[in-house]
C-alpha cells in the first residue's frame, strides 16, 4: 500500500470517527429528535425555584442527569437556587431570568416547570416546540384549553411528558392507608358491581386544604425590588401587587390556580381515573354545593359531584362538610371498601389474588427520555385528570351544574362556562398558545 493511499484511509477513518461522536445537540440540530446514547448524561433545568422547585424531585443532579440551570423572576429565589446547586452538588449552574432563554438553550434536555399554574401552559408548549422533554408540576394547567394546547404540542413534537403526581403507581395513597394496586384489581374483578361511587373526603383520608383561600380586599403594596412582578403575572390579568397574591399564597386566587381543589385535585383524582378505567373519557356532569364565589378570591365549598355517562360518580367533600359516620371510599351495588382496604366482601384478598395484575407501565422518566417510550402518566392521562379538576373549578366559579360533552370537550349550552375553557391572556402572551 503506497503512502498516499495509507494517508487517505487514515484521514477517512478520522473523519468517520469524528462524525460518530458529534454531541447530541448538534445531531438534533441536523433534524429529528436529539440522539441520546445509552451512556450519555442528560441535562435538566428548573423554571421556578421558590418552593417546590427546590425540592428533591426537581433539585437533583447526578451522573445520569445533571442540573445545568435554574430560572426565576424573583432574584432572591434565583440566587438561592444557584447557591443550593453549589452546596448540594458542588457545581455551578446557569441562572436565567427569562424562561424562554432557558427553554431555547441547546445545553438543556429536560425542562422542569415548577411555577404557579397560570404559567404551565405557555411554558410546556414552548418547551415542546423547542424539542425539550417536560417534567411539569400539578395541576397540569389552570384551564381546560391550556391542557389541550399542551397535549397537541407534546404529541406534535414527539416529546416525553411527565406530570408530578405518582399515586396511581406507588406509595400509600394519602390517608386512605392503601396503595391503588389492590383497589384497581378489585374494581377490575367486578366483585363490587357497577356503577361505582368514589368519595374523596376527610372521612376517607383526603384533606382539601381550605387554607388556600384568597382575600377579597387587598391593599396595593409597593413591588419589592427583588421581584419582576410584570413577568410573574405574565399572561394573568394585571392586578395591583399585594404579597398575598404571590409566592406561597398565590393558590387562593382564580387568576393563578384553583385553591385547594387546584392544589390537590390532580393528586386525588388521577388515581380514581385509573382505578375506574376512565383514562380516556370525562364525566358528563358536575354539580356543586358551595357559597357564591368571589370573582377574584377563592372561597370554600361543601361538595362537588362528578357523574360519568355510565353512572359512576366521584364525590368531593369539603373540609367540615364530610358525611357522618363510617364512610366508604369506593361503594358499589355489591360491596364497599373503606380506609385501610377494609372491604365488605368476604375473603377479598384471596379472591383478587387470583386476578391478573394491572398492566405494567414505565415509571422511570429518564429511561423514557432515553428510549422515547411514553411515561406511565403521560400527557393524555394528565390532561384527562386535570380536565376533571378544571371542570370543578368552572362549576364553582359559576356556582351551578354544568353538563360536559366528552367528544367535543365543551360544556353543553353554556357560553359562560365555555368562555372559562379558553381564557384571554394579557398582552402578547397568547401568541405562545
C-alpha positions in Angstrom: 0.0 0.0 0.0 1.6 3.3 -1.0 1.9 6.3 1.3 -0.8 8.3 -0.5 -3.4 5.6 -0.1 -2.4 4.9 3.5 -2.7 8.7 4.3 -6.2 8.8 2.6 -7.5 5.8 4.6 -6.2 7.3 7.8 -7.9 10.7 7.1 -11.1 9.0 6.2 -11.1 6.9 9.4 -10.5 10.0 11.5 -13.3 11.8 9.7 -15.8 8.9 10.3 -14.8 8.7 13.9 -15.3 12.5 14.3 -18.8 12.2 12.9 -19.9 9.4 15.2 -19.1 11.3 18.3 -20.9 14.5 17.4 -22.7 15.9 20.5 -26.4 15.0 20.6 -27.5 18.7 20.4 -25.6 19.0 17.2 -27.2 15.9 15.8 -30.5 17.2 17.0 -30.0 20.4 15.1 -29.4 18.4 11.9 -33.1 17.2 12.1 -35.2 14.8 14.1 -35.1 14.0 17.7 -31.9 14.6 19.7 -29.7 11.5 19.7 -29.2 10.2 23.2 -26.9 7.3 23.6 -27.3 4.8 26.5 -24.2 6.2 28.3 -25.0 9.9 27.6 -25.6 12.2 30.6 -28.9 14.0 30.3 -29.3 17.6 31.5 -32.2 19.3 33.3 -33.1 22.9 34.2 -35.8 24.2 36.5 -38.2 27.1 36.0 -39.4 28.3 39.4 -37.1 27.7 42.4 -39.1 29.5 45.1 -40.7 26.5 46.8 -41.4 23.0 45.3 -38.8 23.7 42.6 -36.1 23.3 45.2 -37.5 20.0 46.4 -35.8 16.6 45.8 -37.9 15.7 42.7 -36.6 18.8 40.9 -33.4 20.0 42.5 -31.4 16.9 41.7 -28.2 16.2 39.8 -26.2 13.1 39.3 -24.2 11.2 36.7 -27.4 10.2 34.8 -29.0 13.7 34.6 -27.1 16.8 35.5 -28.7 20.0 36.7 -27.4 22.8 34.5 -29.7 25.8 35.1 -32.4 27.5 37.2 -34.8 30.3 36.4 -36.9 32.6 38.5 -38.3 36.1 38.2 -37.5 36.7 41.9 -33.8 37.5 42.2 -33.7 36.2 45.8 -35.2 32.8 44.7 -32.8 32.7 41.8 -29.8 33.4 44.0 -30.9 30.7 46.4 -31.4 28.2 43.6 -27.9 28.8 42.3 -26.4 28.6 45.8 -28.3 25.4 46.6 -27.0 23.7 43.5 -23.5 24.7 44.5 -23.9 23.4 48.1 -25.7 20.2 47.2 -23.8 19.2 44.0 -20.7 21.3 44.1 -21.4 22.6 40.6 -22.2 26.0 39.1 -25.5 26.2 37.3 -26.6 28.9 34.8 -29.1 31.5 36.1 -31.9 32.7 33.9 -34.4 35.5 34.5 -36.5 34.8 31.4 -37.8 31.2 31.0 -37.5 31.5 27.2 -33.7 31.7 27.3 -33.6 28.5 29.4 -36.0 26.7 27.1 -34.0 27.6 24.0 -30.6 26.8 25.5 -29.3 23.8 23.4 -27.5 22.5 26.5 -30.8 21.7 28.2 -32.6 18.4 27.5 -35.4 18.4 30.1 -37.3 21.3 31.4 -38.8 21.2 34.9 -41.8 23.5 35.3 -42.4 24.3 39.0 -44.1 27.7 38.6 -47.6 28.8 39.6 -50.1 27.0 37.3 -51.0 30.1 35.2 -47.6 29.7 33.6 -47.7 25.9 33.0 -49.5 26.0 29.6 -47.2 28.6 27.9 -44.0 27.1 29.3 -44.8 23.5 28.4 -46.0 24.4 24.9 -42.9 26.5 24.2 -40.6 23.7 25.7 -42.2 21.1 23.4 -41.7 23.3 20.4 -38.1 23.8 21.3 -37.6 20.0 21.4 -37.4 19.6 25.1 -38.9 16.9 27.3 -41.0 18.1 30.2 -41.5 17.4 33.9 -44.4 19.5 35.0 -45.9 20.2 38.4 -49.5 19.6 39.1 -52.1 20.8 38.2 -51.1 20.3 34.6 -52.8 23.6 33.7 -55.1 26.2 35.1 -57.7 25.9 32.3 -59.0 23.1 30.1 -58.0 24.9 26.9 -54.3 25.2 28.0 -54.3 21.5 28.7 -55.5 20.9 25.1 -52.6 23.0 23.8 -50.0 21.1 25.8 -51.5 17.8 24.6 -51.2 18.9 21.0 -47.7 20.4 21.3 -46.3 17.3 23.1 -47.7 14.9 20.6 -47.0 17.1 17.6 -43.3 17.5 18.5 -42.7 13.9 19.8 -41.8 14.9 23.3 -41.9 12.9 26.6 -44.1 14.5 29.3 -44.5 13.7 32.9 -46.8 15.3 35.5 -45.7 15.3 39.1 -48.2 13.0 40.7 -47.5 9.3 41.3 -50.2 7.8 43.5 -51.6 5.6 40.7 -48.3 3.8 40.7 -46.9 3.6 44.2 -47.0 4.7 47.9 -49.8 4.6 50.3 -52.5 6.9 48.9 -52.6 9.7 51.5 -54.8 8.9 54.5 -56.6 6.0 52.7 -53.9 3.7 54.0 -53.5 1.5 50.9 -51.8 1.6 47.5 -54.0 1.8 44.4 -52.9 -1.6 43.0 -55.3 -3.8 45.1 -58.1 -1.3 44.5 -57.6 -1.5 40.8 -57.6 -5.3 40.9 -60.8 -5.3 43.0 -62.6 -2.9 40.6 -61.4 -4.8 37.6 -62.6 -8.1 39.2 -66.2 -6.9 39.1 -66.8 -8.0 42.7 -68.1 -4.6 43.7 -70.6 -4.4 40.9 -71.2 -1.4 38.7 -71.6 1.6 38.7 -69.3 2.7 41.5 -69.1 5.8 43.7 -65.8 7.1 45.0 -65.8 9.6 47.9 -62.7 11.8 48.3 -63.2 13.3 51.7 -61.6 14.0 55.0 -63.6 11.0 56.2 -61.7 8.7 53.7 -58.3 10.3 54.3 -58.1 13.3 52.0 -57.8 16.9 53.1 -58.8 19.7 50.7 -56.6 22.4 52.2 -59.1 25.1 52.6 -56.3 27.4 53.9 -55.7 28.1 50.2 -58.4 30.8 50.1 -58.0 34.4 48.9 -58.7 37.8 50.4 -61.3 39.9 48.7 -59.9 43.3 49.9 -56.2 43.6 49.2 -54.5 46.9 49.7 -52.0 47.7 46.9 -48.4 47.5 48.1 -45.0 48.5 46.6 -43.5 45.8 44.5 -40.3 44.5 46.2 -37.1 45.3 44.3 -36.2 41.6 44.0 -39.5 40.7 42.1 -40.3 41.3 38.5 -44.0 41.4 39.1 -45.0 42.0 35.5 -43.2 38.9 34.5 -44.6 37.0 37.5 -48.1 37.9 36.3 -47.2 37.1 32.6 -50.5 36.0 30.9 -52.6 36.7 34.0 -54.7 39.9 34.2 -53.0 42.9 35.8 -53.9 43.4 39.5 -52.1 45.7 41.8 -49.4 44.0 43.7 -50.0 42.6 47.2 -47.7 40.0 48.7 -50.7 37.7 49.3 -51.1 37.2 45.6 -47.7 35.8 45.0 -45.3 33.1 46.2 -46.7 30.9 49.0 -50.3 32.2 48.9 -51.0 32.5 45.1 -53.3 29.5 45.1 -56.1 31.5 46.7 -56.7 33.5 43.5 -58.5 32.3 40.4 -56.1 34.1 38.1 -53.2 31.8 39.1 -54.7 28.5 40.5 -57.9 26.9 41.9 -57.4 26.9 45.7 -57.2 23.5 47.5 -59.0 21.9 44.5 -56.3 23.1 42.1 -53.5 22.2 44.5 -54.6 18.6 45.5 -57.2 17.7 42.9 -55.0 16.0 40.4 -53.2 14.1 43.2 -56.5 12.8 44.4 -58.5 12.4 41.2 -55.9 10.9 38.8 -55.7 7.6 40.7 -59.5 7.4 40.6 -59.5 7.8 36.8 -57.0 4.9 36.8 -58.9 2.7 39.2 -62.2 3.2 37.4 -60.6 2.6 34.0 -61.6 6.0 32.7 -58.3 7.4 31.5 -59.8 8.0 28.0 -63.1 9.8 28.9 -64.6 12.5 31.1 -67.6 13.0 33.4 -70.7 14.3 31.6 -71.9 16.4 34.6 -70.5 18.3 37.5 -72.7 19.6 40.4 -71.6 22.0 43.1 -72.8 22.9 46.6 -70.9 26.0 47.6 -71.3 29.6 48.6 -71.2 32.1 45.8 -67.5 32.6 44.9 -65.8 36.0 44.7 -64.6 36.8 41.2 -61.0 37.1 42.3 -60.5 35.4 45.7 -61.2 31.7 46.0 -63.5 30.6 48.8 -64.6 27.3 50.4 -67.1 24.7 49.0 -69.2 22.0 50.5 -69.5 19.3 47.9 -68.6 18.7 44.2 -70.1 15.7 42.4 -68.8 14.4 39.0 -71.0 11.9 37.1 -70.0 9.7 34.2 -72.2 8.5 31.4 -72.4 5.0 32.9 -73.5 6.3 36.3 -70.1 6.2 38.1 -69.6 9.2 40.4 -66.7 10.9 42.1 -67.8 12.9 45.1 -65.6 15.5 46.7 -66.5 16.6 50.2 -65.0 19.8 51.6 -63.4 20.3 55.0 -66.1 20.5 57.7 -68.8 19.1 55.4 -67.9 15.4 55.4 -70.5 12.7 55.5 -71.1 11.5 59.1 -70.2 8.0 60.4 -68.1 5.4 58.7 -67.8 6.4 55.0 -66.6 4.1 52.2 -64.0 5.2 49.8 -65.5 3.1 47.0 -69.1 1.8 47.0 -70.8 -0.4 44.5 -74.1 -2.4 44.5 -72.3 -5.5 45.7 -69.8 -4.1 48.3 -67.9 -1.3 49.9 -64.2 -0.5 50.5 -63.1 1.6 53.5 -59.8 3.1 54.6 -57.0 0.6 55.0 -58.6 -1.6 52.3 -61.3 -2.8 54.7 -63.8 -4.5 52.5 -67.3 -5.9 53.0 -66.7 -8.7 50.5 -65.6 -11.8 52.5 -62.0 -13.2 51.8 -61.5 -10.3 49.3 -57.7 -10.6 49.3 -57.8 -14.3 48.4 -60.3 -13.6 45.6 -58.3 -10.7 44.0 -55.0 -12.6 44.3 -56.2 -14.9 41.5 -57.0 -11.9 39.3 -54.4 -10.6 36.8 -52.2 -7.7 37.9 -52.7 -4.3 36.3 -50.7 -3.5 33.1 -47.1 -2.5 34.0 -46.1 0.8 32.5 -42.7 2.6 32.5 -42.4 4.9 35.6 -38.7 5.7 35.0 -38.9 9.2 33.4 -35.2 9.3 32.5 -35.4 5.9 30.8 -38.4 7.1 28.9 -36.5 10.2 27.7 -33.6 7.9 26.5 -35.8 5.3 24.8 -38.7 7.6 23.7 -41.3 5.4 25.4 -44.3 7.2 26.9 -44.1 7.8 30.6 -46.7 5.9 32.6 -48.6 9.1 33.5 -48.2 10.9 30.2 -49.8 14.0 28.6 -53.0 12.1 27.7 -53.7 10.8 31.2 -52.6 14.1 32.7 -54.9 16.1 30.5 -57.9 13.9 31.4 -57.5 14.0 35.2 -56.6 17.8 35.1 -59.7 18.5 33.0 -61.9 17.0 35.7 -60.3 19.4 38.2 -60.9 22.3 35.9 -64.5 21.2 35.3 -65.0 21.6 39.0 -63.3 25.0 39.0 -65.6 26.2 36.2 -68.7 24.9 38.1 -67.5 26.6 41.3 -66.9 29.9 39.7 -70.3 29.9 38.1 -72.0 28.2 41.1 -74.2 25.9 39.0 -74.4 22.5 37.5 -72.6 22.1 34.2 -73.0 19.4 31.5 -70.0 18.3 29.5 -69.6 16.6 26.1 -66.7 14.2 26.3 -66.4 14.2 22.5 -66.3 17.9 21.8 -64.8 18.6 25.3 -67.1 21.6 25.6 -69.9 22.4 28.1 -73.3 21.9 26.6 -75.5 25.0 26.0 -73.4 27.2 28.4 -71.5 30.0 26.8 -70.2 31.4 30.1 -68.7 28.0 31.1 -67.1 27.6 27.7 -65.5 31.0 28.0 -63.7 29.6 31.0 -62.2 26.9 28.9 -60.1 29.3 26.8 -59.5 32.5 28.8 -57.8 35.6 27.3 -54.1 36.2 28.0 -52.7 39.5 28.9 -50.6 41.4 26.3 -48.9 39.3 23.7 -48.6 36.1 25.8 -51.5 34.5 23.9 -49.3 34.1 20.8 -47.4 31.3 22.6 -50.5 29.1 22.7 
